[in-house]
Amino acid sequence: MRPTDFSYHLTGYLAKYLPGRVGLSSNTIRSYRDTFSLLLRFCSDVKKIPPQKVTIITLDKKLIEEFLTWIETERGCSVSTRNQRLAAIHAFFKYLQMEAPEHIYLSQQILAVPIKRTHSRTINYLTLDGIKAILDIPDSTSKIGRRNLVLLSLLYDTGSRVQEIADLVVSDVRLENPAIVKVTGKGNKSRIVPLMARTTKLVNQYMSENDLKRIDKRHYPLFQNRSGTKLTRAGITYILKTCVEKARLLHPELMPKEVSPHCFRHSKAMHLLQSGVNLVYIRDLLGHVSIKTTEIYARSDSQMKREALEKAFQGVTPSEMPIWQKNNDLLKWLKGLGR
């Protein structure tokens, strides 16, 4: 069977352009791939168009809008997920404009499909006491418990995404002073994150116990499961969930309703901000491309807003309310205003 123009361009986009030209990570490429798998399923199940017959012309503006509606209404996805799928489709049609100019009009029609507005959410983060309560849970008398303690400590200390922690290998860690860890994030971009003294000590003990300081183990996963392969995102999430459930029984007032690995990342950013660390340094630590992304933490910190306002207006308002009834001259003057 002769391949369609859509299959030809999509293959080149996912297999060559994104990894080779753009340099996106395998996780991001899988996200783009999943969007088009879902789009083909919509074409097959709803529009009754077999995947092998989907062409560029098939994917007009009307079909894409119907697909986005289907995502929300039939699959029950959030607006954020809908927008994420649309962003992947937009990116493909930007590429198609260059590769197949004959479809530039169709591409521009789809690029005109707007991102849907979402309600801004409050950032979910833990207090320092909340972080400490979770880190007190792993059983330090067991090998698995010690691994979990180091894992969660490093997750918080570096402010990393869960996949970034899962991808760490032994050679990414340098324990000599100043201790650092090289974190590789979105777009395969790496950043150097300093380690605090306590975390450095924990990582040092963990690597010694697991014989990870040998030269031949430099490319081993830093955190491994029972079978010796690297921990997955799901595995790390499960470890955190288990610790949070136990911590919630002991300190329910310290645990938000939802605590995810990304909540640790938010918590680190908020704690740095509350300590007076410049937003530029926080941006670099988290690996944000733009300072605008980091500014969301400043907008979300009601405590800092309150303290800043109190400091700015200190001494402006009177410390006591005036005793109006005893001020006879003032009362006489006020009564005379209406005459």
N, C-alpha and C positions, 0 to 999 in steps of 0.2 A: 504494500500500500504506500502510495506517495505521501510523504509528510506534508502537513499544512504549513502555511507561512507562520501561523501562531506557534506551532510546536518548534519550528526552526529558530525563531527569534527568542522564544522563552528558554530554550536549551542554551543558546549562546549567552543569554543574559545571566542565567543562574550558574552555569558551569565555567564561563570564561570571564565575563565582564565584572561581576561582583567580586569574585575572589582575586582575579588578576589585575584589573584596572583600578577598582575601588578599594580593594584590600579589606573587605568585610570579613568578620569572623565566621566560622562555620555555624555558630548558633544564630547569628543574624540572617545568614543565608537560608537556614532551615525555616526561620520565621517567614521569610519571603516565599519560600517554596510552599509552606502550609497555606498561605493565602491563595495561591493559584490552584492548589489541590482542592480547596474549598470552593473556589470559583467554578472549577470543572465539575464538581459534584452538583453545584447548583444548576449548571447548564444541563447536566444529565437528568437529574431527578425532577427538576421543576420545569425547565424549558424543553425537555425531551430531545436535547441535542447531544449525541454521543461525543465523548472527548476527542475522538479521532476526526470529527467533522467540525470542530470549533476552529474558526479562522479569525483573523484580525477584524474583518468586517463584522463578524458575529458579535464582537464585544463593543457594541455601540454604547452611547451614553445612557440610553433607556435601560439596557440590560444591566449595566453596572449599578445604576440607581436601584433597580429591582433587587439586585444581589445584596446591596447594603441594607435595604429594608428587610429582606429575608433573614439576614444575620441577626438583626435586632428582634424581629417579631417571632420568627419560627425557631431560631436557635437560642433566643433569650440572652444574647450577648449584650454587654454594656456599650454605652456610647464610645467609651475609650477604646474598646476592642474594635468597634466599627471603624473608628478613625484610624486605628493602626492598620487594618486591612486596606483602607482607602489609600493610606500613605504608601503602602507597598505597590498598589496598582498605579498610583501617580508616578512612582519612581520608574516603573517599567515603561510607561508611555513616554516619559522624558527620554529614556534610552531609545525607544522606538523612533522618535522624531529624527534622531541622528542616523540610525541604521536603515530606516525605510522612509525617506522623505515623502513618498507617495501617500503615506498615511498621516501626514502632519495635521490635516484638518480634523480627522477623527481623534487623534491624540490630544489636540488642544481642547476639543469638546469634553473629553474625559478629565483632562487636567482642570477644567472649569468646575467640576463637581466639588462643592465646598466641604470642608471639614466641619463636622457638627459641633456646636458649642457644648461644653460640659460645665457642670457646676464645680467650682474649685473646692477641693477637699482639704480638710485640716490634716496636717502632717501627724502621723501616728508615731510617737516616740516614747521611750522609757526615761525615767529619771535615773540619776546615778545610783540611787538605792535600789531601783528596779533591776538595773544591770547587775549589781552586786548580788542581789537575791537569786538571780538565775545562775550566775557563775559559782554560787555556793552549792548548787545541786549536784554536779557530777561527782561520782564516788572516786576520790583520789587514791583509794586503796586498791583499785582495780586498774588494769592496763587500759581497758576501753574507757573507763571514767577519766583517766588522765589525758587520753587522746581528746575526748570531748571537751575537757576544760581548756586545753590549748587551742583547739579548733574555735570554740566560742570566744575565747579571749582575743584571738587573732582577728576574728570576724569583726569584733567591736573596735579593737585598737587601730586597725587599718581602714575602717569605714568602707570595706570592699563589698562588692556585689557577691551574691552567693556563688555564681559561676566562676568568678575570679578566684575565690578561695578554693573551689573544687579543682581548678586548673593549675594550682601552684605545684611546682616541682622543687626538689631539694635545692637545686642550684639557684633558685629565686631568692633564697634566704642567705643573708650575710650577718653572722653573729659578732664579728669583730666590731669594735667601737669605731665609728657610730654604726649601730646595728640597723639594717634596713631590709625591706622585702620589695622585690620587683613584682608589681601587679600588672597583669596584661588584661585590658578591658575591651570595650567595644571598638571595632575596627582594628583589632590587633595592636592597639596603642598601649605602650607600656609607661608606667610611672613609678617613681621611687618613693616609697613611703617609709618614714622613720619608725622604728619600734621603741616603745617605752621600756624602761629598765626591767620592770616586772614581767612584761610579756617576753622580752628577750631571754630572761632566765627560764621561763616556762618552756619556750621553744627549744632552748639549749638542752634542757633536761629530757624533753621529749625525743629529740633527735638522737641523743646519746643512748637512751633506753631502747630505741628501735633501730639502732645501728645504721643511722642515716648519714653519718659524717664521712663515710668511706667515699673515695673518689669514684668508684664504679657505680655508686648509687645517686650520682648527681642529677640524673634525669628520672629518678623514681618519683611517683606522686608523694607529696608531703603528707597528705592524709589518705590513708588506705582503709578499705573495708576488710572484713574477715577473710575474703578470698585473695587479698593482696592487690586488688585493683583500686583505682582512685574512687573516692567517695563521689557520688553524684549530687546534683542539686536536691533531688528528692531525699537522698540519704541525710544530707545536712539539715534540711528542713525538718525531717523526722526527729533528729537528735534535739534540735532546738525546741520543737513542739513538746517532746517528752519532758524536757527540763522546765519549760514554762508551766506545764500542767502541775508539776510538783511544787514549783515556786508559788503558784497561785493558791494552793492549799495552805501554805504557810503565811503568805503575804498578799492576800487578795486585793488590798488597797493599792498595791504597787504595780499590778498587772493590768494593762489595757485589755479591751475585749479581744483584739487581734494582735498577736505578736509574731511577726515573720522575720526571716533573715534580713529583709530590707528595712525592717523597723530598727535593727541594730545600726544600720548605716545612717538612718535618719537621726538616731539617738546620738551617735558620735558627732555628727555635724552640729546638732543643737547644743551639745555640751561644749564644743569648741567655741561656738558663737557666744554662748553665755559667759565663757571665760575671757572674752575680749579678743579672740583671735580674728585677724583680718579675713574678710570674705575671700580675698584673692588666694590666701593660703588654703582655706577650706576648699575652694574650687580645685586647686591643684591636687589636694589630698584625695578628693573624691573622683577626680578625673573628668570633671565637667568640661565640655567644650566652651561653653559661654558662662560668664559670670551671672547672667540673667537666670540661669537654672539654679544657681546657688542662692540667689537673693530670696527664693521662696522661703528659706529658713528664717531669714530676718523678718519677713512679713508675717510668719506664723508664730513668732515668739512673743506672746502677750506679756510675759513677765518683763522682757527687755523694753517693750513699748511703755509699760507702766512706769518702770524705773526711769526711763529717759524723760517722760513727761513730768514726773515728780521733780527731777533734777532741773529741768528747764524752767519750771514755774515756781521753784522754791522761793518763798518769801514774798510772792506777789499778792496772794490773798491774805486777809487778816486772820490771825490765829484764833480770835474770838468774835462771836457775833456782837454787833453793837446793841446796846440797850436803848432801843428807840423810845420806849415809854418814859424814860427818865430824862431825855434830852428835850426840855421844855422849849428852848429857843428854836430847835429844829421843828418841833410840832407846830409852834406858832407860825413859823415861816411857811410850812407846807399848807396850813389851813388858809393862809393869806393868798395862795396861788390862785384860788378859784374866785376871788373877789374882783 
